[in-house]
Amino acid sequence: AISKYVLGNDFQSSFLNQNPIPLPGKNVFYGDYLDIDAQDGEVVTVYTSNNVNNETSIEMSRISNHSICKEVINAKTAFNNIALLDEADSLSLWINTISPSKVSYKIKVKYQDKKVKLYKGSSLYEAKNQPEDNFIVSLKKPKKACILKIKIIVREKFCHKKQKYSVYKEM
């Protein structure tokens, strides 16, 4: 239910749905749905959103008779987040992108016998209407004990913002 107020009248309750809507995650509460407004055939919702780093941002969706539009209110959601997926036989790097960017990576594998392997590469990612997980690179897990040193640089295309990430992993 939502409450609405019209000038000169009292508050009225309007039901959008008779069934409860499940929350998007265990750390999200009903208070996280900040606002729902309806006016002149348009519905606007303001809500919180969490990314893979558990950072919260405020987002807005606008629905009209002609289109559905999602807008980002807080620039924090434009950050590109890196994730390292550790599976039984491989490691893979992923990026959650929304803004157009170039990702460069360097992976250094240093074995106990001082032998070093180096992997380098880069990828381009286009702008999205909403964040999307994109694969960067996958590496088969070495059979011998080693230390992985991963460096990632994300350069955003238009604002020239540069983000650096470093990951160390003993195997």
Backbone torsions as a table, in degrees:
resi	resn	phi	psi	omega
1	ALA	NA	147.8	173.0
2	ILE	-126.7	153.6	175.3
3	SER	-103.6	142.7	176.2
4	LYS	-132.3	153.4	-178.5
5	TYR	-128.8	128.6	176.7
6	VAL	-113.7	134.1	-178.6
7	LEU	-52.0	131.1	179.4
8	GLY	88.6	-8.6	179.7
9	ASN	-121.8	173.3	175.8
10	ASP	-86.4	175.9	174.3
11	PHE	-66.9	145.7	175.4
12	GLN	-128.2	144.7	175.3
13	SER	-97.1	133.9	177.0
14	SER	-124.0	136.6	179.0
15	PHE	-97.6	125.6	175.4
16	LEU	-85.4	-32.7	-175.7
17	ASN	-154.3	137.0	-179.4
18	GLN	-78.4	-21.2	-179.6
19	ASN	-98.0	145.6	177.7
20	PRO	-66.2	144.8	179.0
21	ILE	-96.2	125.2	-178.5
22	PRO	-66.0	147.7	178.7
23	LEU	-74.0	150.2	-176.4
24	PRO	-75.2	-6.5	180.0
25	GLY	-173.1	165.6	-176.0
26	LYS	-71.8	-18.9	-179.8
27	ASN	-98.8	13.4	-178.4
28	VAL	-110.4	137.8	-177.4
29	PHE	-118.6	165.1	-179.7
30	TYR	-58.9	-29.9	178.2
31	GLY	-66.4	-13.8	-179.6
32	ASP	-73.8	-17.4	172.4
33	TYR	-84.3	101.2	-166.9
34	LEU	-77.2	-38.6	-173.0
35	ASP	-162.2	141.8	170.6
36	ILE	-132.9	122.5	179.6
37	ASP	-125.0	142.4	175.1
38	ALA	-129.3	127.3	-179.9
39	GLN	-160.3	135.4	176.6
40	ASP	50.6	46.1	176.8
41	GLY	74.6	14.7	-178.9
42	GLU	-126.1	137.5	176.8
43	VAL	-116.0	130.1	179.7
44	VAL	-123.5	128.4	175.0
45	THR	-116.9	139.3	175.1
46	VAL	-118.7	128.2	-174.6
47	TYR	-148.8	167.4	176.4
48	THR	-95.7	155.1	179.4
49	SER	-139.6	139.9	177.8
50	ASN	-109.2	141.3	175.3
51	ASN	-101.0	-175.0	-176.1
52	VAL	-66.2	-21.0	176.9
53	ASN	-89.1	9.7	-179.2
54	ASN	60.9	30.7	172.6
55	GLU	-90.7	139.9	-177.9
56	THR	-103.4	138.9	175.9
57	SER	-132.6	165.3	178.3
58	ILE	-105.4	129.2	-179.3
59	GLU	-126.7	162.5	-178.6
60	MET	-135.7	136.9	172.4
61	SER	-118.0	137.7	179.9
62	ARG	-122.8	126.3	-179.8
63	ILE	-120.6	125.5	176.8
64	SER	-127.0	-176.9	177.6
65	ASN	-64.5	-23.1	-172.3
66	HIS	-103.1	-28.6	-174.1
67	SER	-160.1	166.5	171.7
68	ILE	-117.8	129.3	-175.6
69	CYS	-132.6	131.2	176.3
70	LYS	-107.7	128.2	-178.6
71	GLU	-121.4	145.6	177.9
72	VAL	-98.1	124.3	179.9
73	ILE	-90.4	-40.8	-176.1
74	ASN	-102.0	126.4	-177.3
75	ALA	-64.5	-13.5	-179.1
76	LYS	-57.9	-31.8	-178.9
77	THR	-72.3	-12.7	179.1
78	ALA	-80.0	-8.8	177.9
79	PHE	-67.1	143.6	177.0
80	ASN	-94.0	122.7	-175.4
81	ASN	-104.0	137.8	-178.4
82	ILE	-101.3	141.0	175.6
83	ALA	-132.9	140.2	175.7
84	LEU	-108.2	116.2	-179.1
85	LEU	-97.3	114.4	-177.1
86	ASP	-100.3	106.5	179.7
87	GLU	-107.7	176.3	-174.5
88	ALA	-56.7	-43.6	-175.3
89	ASP	-118.7	1.9	-177.9
90	SER	-152.3	164.2	172.3
91	LEU	-121.4	139.9	175.6
92	SER	-136.4	145.3	177.9
93	LEU	-102.1	137.7	178.8
94	TRP	-130.8	153.7	174.6
95	ILE	-129.3	138.1	176.1
96	ASN	-100.0	103.4	-172.3
97	THR	-109.7	151.5	169.4
98	ILE	-132.6	-35.8	-178.9
99	SER	-99.1	152.1	-180.0
100	PRO	-64.5	133.0	-176.0
101	SER	-156.4	162.5	174.2
102	LYS	-112.9	130.9	-179.8
103	VAL	-112.6	123.5	174.7
104	SER	-113.0	140.2	179.4
105	TYR	-135.8	153.1	174.5
106	LYS	-139.3	123.0	179.8
107	ILE	-116.8	121.8	178.8
108	LYS	-112.2	122.9	178.0
109	VAL	-108.6	115.1	-177.9
110	LYS	-111.8	118.4	-179.2
111	TYR	-88.7	164.0	-179.4
112	GLN	-63.6	-28.4	178.6
113	ASP	-83.6	18.7	176.2
114	LYS	73.7	-0.5	177.2
115	LYS	-70.5	139.1	-176.9
116	VAL	-127.0	134.4	171.7
117	LYS	-114.9	141.4	-177.9
118	LEU	-124.8	133.4	176.8
119	TYR	-124.4	132.0	178.8
120	LYS	-131.9	156.0	176.0
121	GLY	-179.9	174.7	176.3
122	SER	-153.7	157.5	179.6
123	SER	-144.1	151.8	175.2
124	LEU	-107.7	139.7	178.2
125	TYR	-127.5	134.5	-178.4
126	GLU	-85.9	166.9	179.4
127	ALA	-67.8	148.2	178.6
128	LYS	-126.7	157.9	174.4
129	ASN	-75.4	-25.9	177.4
130	GLN	-145.2	158.8	-178.2
131	PRO	-57.2	143.6	-178.1
132	GLU	-141.7	137.5	177.0
133	ASP	-78.5	128.5	178.7
134	ASN	-126.0	138.7	179.5
135	PHE	-74.2	136.0	175.9
136	ILE	-103.6	-61.8	-176.7
137	VAL	-159.3	153.8	175.7
138	SER	-125.7	145.6	-177.3
139	LEU	-133.6	128.2	177.0
140	LYS	-69.3	136.1	-178.4
141	LYS	-65.5	131.9	177.1
142	PRO	-66.1	148.3	179.6
143	LYS	-79.9	-27.4	179.6
144	LYS	-92.5	157.5	177.0
145	ALA	-63.1	139.0	-178.0
146	CYS	-159.5	172.9	173.5
147	ILE	-120.7	127.9	176.1
148	LEU	-97.6	132.9	174.1
149	LYS	-122.6	114.1	-175.8
150	ILE	-114.7	127.3	175.5
151	LYS	-119.3	132.7	-178.6
152	ILE	-130.2	135.0	175.3
153	ILE	-122.8	127.3	178.1
154	VAL	-113.0	119.2	177.5
155	ARG	-110.1	117.6	178.1
156	GLU	-79.0	138.6	-168.9
157	LYS	-64.5	-47.9	-170.9
158	PHE	-95.0	-36.5	-176.9
159	CYS	-93.9	-1.7	177.9
160	HIS	57.3	25.5	176.5
161	LYS	-77.0	139.4	-178.3
162	LYS	-122.5	127.7	177.7
163	GLN	-117.8	137.4	178.6
164	LYS	-117.5	138.6	178.0
165	TYR	-129.1	143.0	173.9
166	SER	-131.6	135.9	178.9
167	VAL	-131.4	131.1	174.9
168	TYR	-116.4	134.7	-179.4
169	LYS	-143.1	125.2	174.4
170	GLU	-92.3	136.7	-179.2
171	MET	-131.1	NA	NA
